[in-house]
Amino acid sequence: MVECLARKLETSWVKGGSGEEARTSMEGKEILLLKPHTFMNLSGKAVSRAVRRWRVNIERLAVVRDDIDLPPGRIRLKQGSSSGGHRGVESVISALGSQAFLQVKVGVGRPPPGEDPAVHVLRAPEGEEREKMQEAVERAAEACLVWVREGLEAARRKASSS
């Protein structure tokens, strides 16, 4: 999703502290995108480093994550919520000492019986599920842009549209 957002903002990636960063602005607001190169469960380290380096207000930080409790392609935006058991988000909350950031949750659905949830979220979707996920990525990226321009409620409407 963050790569889709970078394309929409017509920006490119450069090596940063703990991953790749893309910086740009939109309507006079600076935007920093981050693709951590840490393991997902340790992503808080990369996020906190970027937050300190670029002096990001935690309430203006959005973290994109998968969510097995949402059907494939469904998007939910929550500001200031717990990790819900997501270890990557737990890492971010722990590293920042705050959960005040926005979580952009992209539904991937529950794994089939017997499949490890970690394997499920890492496998590439196929068929109809793939189409739903591609549409969700586009919608989530657009919702993030709306969040920057118009705020959370407008972004939620965008995320739930179509």
VEXMAR-375105 format. One record per residue: residue in three letters; residue number from 0; z, y negated, x negated of N, C-alpha, C in turn. Coordinates in steps of 0.02 Angstrom, whole numbers, plus 50000, padded with zeros to 5 digits. Each point is the difference from the previous one (the first is absolute). Example, Ala and Ser with C-alpha at 12.3 -4.5 7.8 and 13.67 -1.06 7.14 Angstrom:
% VEXMAR-375105
{panu 'ALA'; 0; {50390; 50284; 49340}; {50000; 49941; 50045}; {50000; 49940; 49955}}
{panu 'SER'; 1; {49964; 49947; 50018}; {50003; 49941; 49958}; {50037; 49945; 50039}}
This chain:
% VEXMAR-375105
{panu 'MET'; 0; {50000; 50060; 49959}; {50000; 49940; 50041}; {50000; 49938; 49957}}
{panu 'VAL'; 1; {50037; 50001; 49945}; {50004; 49940; 49957}; {49932; 49988; 49966}}
{panu 'GLU'; 2; {49963; 50053; 49986}; {49932; 49991; 49973}; {49954; 49968; 50052}}
{panu 'CYS'; 3; {50007; 50020; 50062}; {49962; 49969; 50055}; {50017; 49927; 50005}}
{panu 'LEU'; 4; {50063; 49984; 49994}; {50023; 49930; 50003}; {49971; 49960; 49942}}
{panu 'ALA'; 5; {49998; 50028; 49941}; {49971; 49966; 49942}; {49925; 49986; 50012}}
{panu 'ARG'; 6; {49965; 50048; 50030}; {49929; 49989; 50015}; {49992; 49943; 50050}}
{panu 'LYS'; 7; {50041; 49999; 50052}; {49996; 49947; 50051}; {50014; 49932; 49970}}
{panu 'LEU'; 8; {50045; 49998; 49951}; {50018; 49937; 49967}; {49955; 49983; 49941}}
{panu 'GLU'; 9; {49952; 50046; 49987}; {49952; 49991; 49945}; {50035; 49986; 49934}}
{panu 'THR'; 10; {50049; 50042; 49984}; {50036; 49993; 49937}; {49994; 50066; 49961}}
{panu 'SER'; 11; {50017; 49998; 49937}; {49994; 50061; 49959}; {50066; 50015; 49965}}
{panu 'TRP'; 12; {50005; 50061; 49977}; {50062; 50026; 49971}; {50002; 49988; 49925}}
{panu 'VAL'; 13; {50061; 49986; 49975}; {50013; 49996; 49928}; {50064; 50038; 49986}}
{panu 'LYS'; 14; {50006; 50025; 49939}; {50062; 50036; 49982}; {50058; 49951; 50002}}
{panu 'GLY'; 15; {50055; 50022; 50031}; {50060; 49959; 50004}; {50059; 50037; 49970}}
{panu 'GLY'; 16; {50060; 49980; 50018}; {50061; 50028; 49971}; {50006; 50075; 50008}}
{panu 'SER'; 17; {49998; 50026; 50061}; {50008; 50071; 50012}; {49945; 50027; 50045}}
{panu 'GLY'; 18; {49941; 49970; 49994}; {49945; 50022; 50041}; {49942; 49952; 49995}}
{panu 'GLU'; 19; {49963; 49994; 50055}; {49944; 49954; 50003}; {50018; 49945; 50050}}
{panu 'GLU'; 20; {49979; 49939; 49984}; {50014; 49943; 50043}; {49934; 49964; 50015}}
{panu 'ALA'; 21; {49999; 49970; 50058}; {49944; 49956; 50020}; {50032; 49937; 50029}}
{panu 'ARG'; 22; {49979; 49943; 49974}; {50028; 49936; 50024}; {49943; 49958; 50030}}
{panu 'THR'; 23; {50016; 49968; 50054}; {49952; 49956; 50033}; {50038; 49954; 50046}}
{panu 'SER'; 24; {49964; 49960; 50038}; {50033; 49958; 50050}; {49959; 50001; 50063}}
{panu 'MET'; 25; {50033; 49984; 50054}; {49967; 49997; 50066}; {50032; 49942; 50038}}
{panu 'GLU'; 26; {49959; 49953; 50020}; {50023; 49942; 50037}; {50060; 49967; 49966}}
{panu 'GLY'; 27; {49995; 49994; 49934}; {50051; 49966; 49961}; {50062; 50041; 49985}}
{panu 'LYS'; 28; {50001; 50063; 50020}; {50058; 50043; 49987}; {49981; 50051; 49946}}
{panu 'GLU'; 29; {50042; 50004; 49948}; {49987; 50047; 49946}; {50015; 50071; 50023}}
{panu 'ILE'; 30; {49956; 50046; 49981}; {50008; 50071; 50019}; {49997; 50041; 49937}}
{panu 'LEU'; 31; {50048; 50045; 49993}; {50002; 50047; 49944}; {49999; 50070; 50029}}
{panu 'LEU'; 32; {49953; 50040; 49978}; {49996; 50071; 50020}; {50022; 50042; 49941}}
{panu 'LEU'; 33; {50032; 50056; 50013}; {50025; 50043; 49948}; {49985; 50073; 50016}}
{panu 'LYS'; 34; {49973; 50036; 49951}; {49992; 50073; 50004}; {50044; 50028; 49944}}
{panu 'PRO'; 35; {50061; 50022; 50017}; {50045; 50027; 49948}; {49970; 50062; 49967}}
{panu 'HIS'; 36; {50013; 50007; 49936}; {49979; 50060; 49964}; {50060; 50046; 49988}}
{panu 'THR'; 37; {50055; 49986; 50034}; {50058; 50044; 49997}; {49990; 50055; 50051}}
{panu 'PHE'; 38; {50041; 50052; 49996}; {50001; 50049; 50054}; {50022; 49964; 50063}}
{panu 'MET'; 39; {49975; 50022; 50058}; {50017; 49968; 50063}; {50075; 49993; 50009}}
{panu 'ASN'; 40; {50037; 50052; 49983}; {50073; 49999; 50010}; {50036; 49952; 49953}}
{panu 'LEU'; 41; {49963; 49972; 49951}; {50029; 49951; 49953}; {49965; 49933; 50006}}
{panu 'SER'; 42; {49965; 49989; 50054}; {49960; 49939; 50007}; {50042; 49936; 50003}}
{panu 'GLY'; 43; {50063; 50007; 50015}; {50045; 49941; 50001}; {50002; 49965; 49933}}
{panu 'LYS'; 44; {49995; 50038; 49946}; {50000; 49970; 49933}; {49942; 49952; 49992}}
{panu 'ALA'; 45; {49940; 50021; 50018}; {49940; 49958; 49994}; {50004; 49940; 50048}}
{panu 'VAL'; 46; {50022; 50013; 50061}; {50004; 49946; 50050}; {50051; 49948; 49978}}
{panu 'SER'; 47; {50059; 50021; 49978}; {50051; 49951; 49980}; {49978; 49960; 49938}}
{panu 'ARG'; 48; {49965; 50033; 49955}; {49974; 49964; 49941}; {49950; 49946; 50022}}
{panu 'ALA'; 49; {49955; 50016; 50046}; {49951; 49950; 50024}; {50035; 49945; 50039}}
{panu 'VAL'; 50; {50049; 50017; 50041}; {50037; 49950; 50039}; {50035; 49950; 49953}}
{panu 'ARG'; 51; {50031; 50025; 49948}; {50033; 49955; 49952}; {49949; 49959; 49961}}
{panu 'ARG'; 52; {49948; 50033; 49975}; {49950; 49966; 49959}; {49965; 49943; 50038}}
{panu 'TRP'; 53; {49982; 50013; 50062}; {49962; 49951; 50040}; {50044; 49961; 50048}}
{panu 'ARG'; 54; {50066; 50011; 49997}; {50048; 49964; 50042}; {49982; 50004; 50074}}
{panu 'VAL'; 55; {49992; 50061; 50023}; {49980; 50012; 50069}; {50062; 50000; 50045}}
{panu 'ASN'; 56; {49997; 49963; 50054}; {50052; 50002; 50051}; {49996; 50068; 50034}}
{panu 'ILE'; 57; {50054; 50037; 49999}; {50000; 50069; 50027}; {49978; 50002; 50073}}
{panu 'GLU'; 58; {50015; 49949; 50038}; {49978; 49998; 50070}; {49925; 49991; 50007}}
{panu 'ARG'; 59; {49966; 49981; 49946}; {49927; 49992; 50000}; {49965; 50058; 49963}}
{panu 'LEU'; 60; {50038; 50054; 49989}; {49974; 50060; 49967}; {49983; 50051; 50053}}
{panu 'ALA'; 61; {49941; 50030; 49994}; {49980; 50055; 50045}; {49991; 50063; 49957}}
{panu 'VAL'; 62; {50028; 50054; 50023}; {49994; 50065; 49967}; {49963; 50047; 50048}}
{panu 'VAL'; 63; {49945; 50028; 49976}; {49960; 50046; 50041}; {50025; 50071; 49985}}
{panu 'ARG'; 64; {50008; 50039; 50053}; {50025; 50068; 49992}; {49971; 50046; 50053}}
{panu 'ASP'; 65; {50001; 50065; 49985}; {49980; 50049; 50050}; {50060; 50015; 50045}}
{panu 'ASP'; 66; {49987; 50027; 50059}; {50054; 50017; 50046}; {49980; 50062; 50038}}
{panu 'ILE'; 67; {50036; 50055; 49987}; {49984; 50063; 50035}; {50025; 50000; 50072}}
{panu 'ASP'; 68; {50042; 49952; 50019}; {50024; 49997; 50068}; {49953; 49962; 50047}}
{panu 'LEU'; 69; {49947; 49972; 49971}; {49949; 49966; 50041}; {49937; 50043; 50001}}
{panu 'PRO'; 70; {49965; 50003; 50057}; {49938; 50038; 50002}; {49948; 49971; 49951}}
{panu 'PRO'; 71; {49954; 50041; 49977}; {49950; 49976; 49953}; {49963; 49938; 50026}}
{panu 'GLY'; 72; {49998; 49948; 49959}; {49964; 49940; 50018}; {50042; 49947; 50035}}
{panu 'ARG'; 73; {50059; 50017; 50022}; {50044; 49951; 50033}; {50033; 49957; 49947}}
{panu 'ILE'; 74; {50009; 49936; 50015}; {50030; 49953; 49952}; {50061; 49968; 50033}}
{panu 'ARG'; 75; {50052; 49991; 49961}; {50060; 49965; 50025}; {50023; 49953; 49944}}
{panu 'LEU'; 76; {50016; 49939; 50018}; {50027; 49951; 49953}; {50073; 49987; 50017}}
{panu 'LYS'; 77; {50043; 50009; 49950}; {50072; 49989; 50011}; {50027; 49958; 49942}}
{panu 'GLN'; 78; {50034; 49947; 50017}; {50031; 49956; 49950}; {50074; 50017; 49997}}
{panu 'GLY'; 79; {50025; 50010; 49939}; {50072; 50009; 49990}; {50027; 50066; 50025}}
{panu 'SER'; 80; {49961; 50053; 49999}; {50026; 50064; 50025}; {50018; 50047; 49942}}
{panu 'SER'; 81; {50033; 50053; 50017}; {50020; 50050; 49950}; {49939; 50038; 49975}}
{panu 'SER'; 82; {50013; 50044; 49953}; {49946; 50041; 49971}; {49977; 50054; 50047}}
{panu 'GLY'; 83; {50040; 50020; 50048}; {49983; 50054; 50045}; {49990; 50066; 49962}}
{panu 'GLY'; 84; {50032; 50006; 49942}; {49994; 50060; 49960}; {49941; 50001; 49952}}
{panu 'HIS'; 85; {49960; 49947; 50000}; {49942; 49996; 49955}; {50026; 49983; 49930}}
{panu 'ARG'; 86; {49990; 50046; 49953}; {50030; 49991; 49934}; {49971; 49941; 49961}}
{panu 'GLY'; 87; {49937; 49985; 50010}; {49971; 49941; 49967}; {50032; 49936; 50024}}
{panu 'VAL'; 88; {50010; 49996; 50066}; {50032; 49941; 50029}; {50073; 49997; 49979}}
{panu 'GLU'; 89; {50033; 50058; 49997}; {50070; 50002; 49975}; {50003; 49970; 49930}}
{panu 'SER'; 90; {49951; 50017; 49958}; {49997; 49974; 49932}; {49992; 49924; 49999}}
{panu 'VAL'; 91; {49958; 49974; 50044}; {49989; 49928; 50004}; {50064; 49965; 50023}}
{panu 'ILE'; 92; {50032; 50026; 50052}; {50061; 49970; 50026}; {50054; 50000; 49946}}
{panu 'SER'; 93; {50007; 50056; 49965}; {50050; 50005; 49947}; {49987; 49951; 49944}}
{panu 'ALA'; 94; {49937; 49995; 49978}; {49982; 49956; 49944}; {50007; 49927; 50018}}
{panu 'LEU'; 95; {49985; 49982; 50063}; {50004; 49930; 50021}; {50070; 49981; 50025}}
{panu 'GLY'; 96; {50039; 50050; 50020}; {50065; 49986; 50030}; {49993; 49969; 50069}}
{panu 'SER'; 97; {49943; 50012; 50032}; {49986; 49970; 50065}; {49948; 50041; 50037}}
{panu 'GLN'; 98; {50004; 49998; 50066}; {49948; 50031; 50041}; {49965; 49947; 50044}}
{panu 'ALA'; 99; {50003; 49937; 49978}; {49974; 49944; 50039}; {49924; 49997; 50001}}
{panu 'PHE'; 100; {49965; 50041; 49961}; {49927; 49998; 49997}; {49968; 50033; 50061}}
{panu 'LEU'; 101; {49935; 49988; 50007}; {49960; 50029; 50054}; {49976; 50069; 49979}}
{panu 'GLN'; 102; {50008; 50049; 50044}; {49971; 50066; 49988}; {49939; 50007; 50045}}
{panu 'VAL'; 103; {49944; 50015; 49968}; {49938; 50013; 50036}; {49994; 50076; 50001}}
{panu 'LYS'; 104; {50018; 50030; 50056}; {50001; 50073; 50006}; {49934; 50024; 50029}}
{panu 'VAL'; 105; {49968; 50045; 49963}; {49936; 50029; 50022}; {50013; 50073; 50017}}
{panu 'GLY'; 106; {49990; 50018; 50062}; {50013; 50069; 50023}; {49953; 50051; 49970}}
{panu 'VAL'; 107; {50029; 50054; 49977}; {49961; 50057; 49973}; {50015; 50063; 50040}}
{panu 'GLY'; 108; {50046; 49996; 50048}; {50017; 50058; 50041}; {50042; 50051; 49964}}
{panu 'ARG'; 109; {50027; 50045; 50038}; {50043; 50053; 49972}; {49956; 50054; 49969}}
{panu 'PRO'; 110; {50027; 50032; 49947}; {49962; 50055; 49970}; {50000; 50061; 50046}}
{panu 'PRO'; 111; {49950; 50042; 49993}; {50001; 50063; 50038}; {50060; 50042; 49980}}
{panu 'PRO'; 112; {50022; 50044; 50044}; {50058; 50043; 49983}; {49988; 50036; 49933}}
{panu 'GLY'; 113; {50052; 49997; 49959}; {49996; 50034; 49935}; {49972; 49959; 49943}}
{panu 'GLU'; 114; {49969; 49942; 50016}; {49973; 49958; 49947}; {50052; 49950; 49977}}
{panu 'ASP'; 115; {50007; 49993; 49934}; {50046; 49952; 49970}; {49978; 49929; 50019}}
{panu 'PRO'; 116; {50045; 49959; 50026}; {49981; 49931; 50017}; {49969; 49962; 49942}}
{panu 'ALA'; 117; {50024; 50012; 49939}; {49972; 49965; 49941}; {49926; 50020; 49991}}
{panu 'VAL'; 118; {49984; 50062; 50009}; {49931; 50023; 49995}; {49958; 49969; 50056}}
{panu 'HIS'; 119; {50029; 49998; 50059}; {49965; 49972; 50058}; {49979; 49927; 49990}}
{panu 'VAL'; 120; {50047; 49959; 49975}; {49984; 49929; 49993}; {49952; 49987; 49942}}
{panu 'LEU'; 121; {49995; 50046; 49953}; {49956; 49990; 49943}; {49930; 50029; 50010}}
{panu 'ARG'; 122; {49991; 50043; 50049}; {49934; 50030; 50010}; {49954; 49950; 50035}}
{panu 'ALA'; 123; {49937; 50004; 49985}; {49950; 49957; 50032}; {49988; 50023; 50071}}
{panu 'PRO'; 124; {50002; 49955; 50048}; {49986; 50020; 50070}; {49927; 50018; 50008}}
{panu 'GLU'; 125; {49987; 50041; 50050}; {49931; 50023; 50013}; {49981; 49987; 50072}}
{panu 'GLY'; 126; {49934; 49998; 50012}; {49973; 49995; 50067}; {50024; 49939; 50039}}
{panu 'GLU'; 127; {50021; 50013; 50062}; {50022; 49946; 50045}; {50061; 49964; 49972}}
{panu 'GLU'; 128; {50045; 50037; 49968}; {50059; 49969; 49970}; {49980; 49951; 49945}}
{panu 'ARG'; 129; {49949; 50017; 49962}; {49976; 49955; 49947}; {49975; 49934; 50029}}
{panu 'GLU'; 130; {49962; 50005; 50055}; {49974; 49940; 50033}; {50057; 49956; 50025}}
{panu 'LYS'; 131; {50051; 50032; 50031}; {50058; 49963; 50024}; {50035; 49964; 49943}}
{panu 'MET'; 132; {50006; 50034; 49943}; {50035; 49971; 49943}; {49960; 49942; 49970}}
{panu 'GLN'; 133; {49933; 50007; 49997}; {49959; 49945; 49974}; {50006; 49939; 50044}}
{panu 'GLU'; 134; {50000; 50010; 50066}; {50008; 49945; 50046}; {50070; 49969; 49992}}
{panu 'ALA'; 135; {50050; 50042; 49991}; {50069; 49976; 49992}; {50007; 49958; 49936}}
{panu 'VAL'; 136; {49968; 50021; 49947}; {50003; 49962; 49937}; {49971; 49930; 50010}}
{panu 'GLU'; 137; {49943; 49996; 50033}; {49968; 49935; 50015}; {50046; 49957; 50043}}
{panu 'ARG'; 138; {50028; 50031; 50053}; {50044; 49963; 50046}; {50064; 49977; 49965}}
{panu 'ALA'; 139; {50028; 50043; 49957}; {50061; 49982; 49964}; {49986; 49942; 49951}}
{panu 'ALA'; 140; {49943; 50002; 49967}; {49982; 49945; 49954}; {49992; 49935; 50039}}
{panu 'GLU'; 141; {49965; 50003; 50056}; {49991; 49940; 50042}; {50068; 49975; 50026}}
{panu 'ALA'; 142; {50044; 50047; 50019}; {50066; 49979; 50024}; {50039; 49964; 49946}}
{panu 'CYS'; 143; {49993; 50022; 49938}; {50034; 49966; 49944}; {49974; 49929; 49992}}
{panu 'LEU'; 144; {49935; 49991; 50006}; {49971; 49933; 49995}; {50025; 49956; 50058}}
{panu 'VAL'; 145; {50004; 50028; 50059}; {50026; 49963; 50058}; {50073; 49982; 49988}}
{panu 'TRP'; 146; {50039; 50046; 49971}; {50070; 49987; 49985}; {50008; 49939; 49954}}
{panu 'VAL'; 147; {49957; 49996; 49950}; {50002; 49943; 49954}; {49983; 49935; 50037}}
{panu 'ARG'; 148; {49949; 50002; 50042}; {49976; 49940; 50034}; {50043; 49979; 50060}}
{panu 'GLU'; 149; {50019; 50051; 50042}; {50028; 49984; 50066}; {50069; 50028; 50014}}
{panu 'GLY'; 150; {50025; 50044; 49957}; {50067; 50027; 50010}; {50000; 50072; 50026}}
{panu 'LEU'; 151; {50061; 50026; 50008}; {50010; 50071; 50015}; {49975; 50020; 50069}}
{panu 'GLU'; 152; {50015; 49961; 50051}; {49981; 50021; 50068}; {49924; 50005; 50007}}
{panu 'ALA'; 153; {49964; 49952; 49973}; {49926; 50002; 50002}; {49975; 50060; 49960}}
{panu 'ALA'; 154; {50032; 50015; 49944}; {49980; 50058; 49959}; {50012; 50065; 50038}}
{panu 'ARG'; 155; {50055; 50004; 50036}; {50014; 50060; 50040}; {49947; 50010; 50053}}
{panu 'ARG'; 156; {49979; 49946; 50032}; {49947; 50005; 50051}; {49936; 50026; 49968}}
{panu 'LYS'; 157; {49984; 49974; 49940}; {49939; 50021; 49965}; {50005; 50074; 49981}}
{panu 'ALA'; 158; {50058; 50021; 49977}; {50009; 50070; 49978}; {49993; 50049; 50059}}
{panu 'SER'; 159; {50020; 49978; 50059}; {49998; 50046; 50058}; {49934; 49996; 50039}}
{panu 'SER'; 160; {49956; 49953; 49981}; {49937; 49993; 50037}; {49952; 50057; 49984}}
{panu 'SER'; 161; {49953; 50010; 50042}; {49947; 50051; 50000}; {50024; 50068; 50012}}
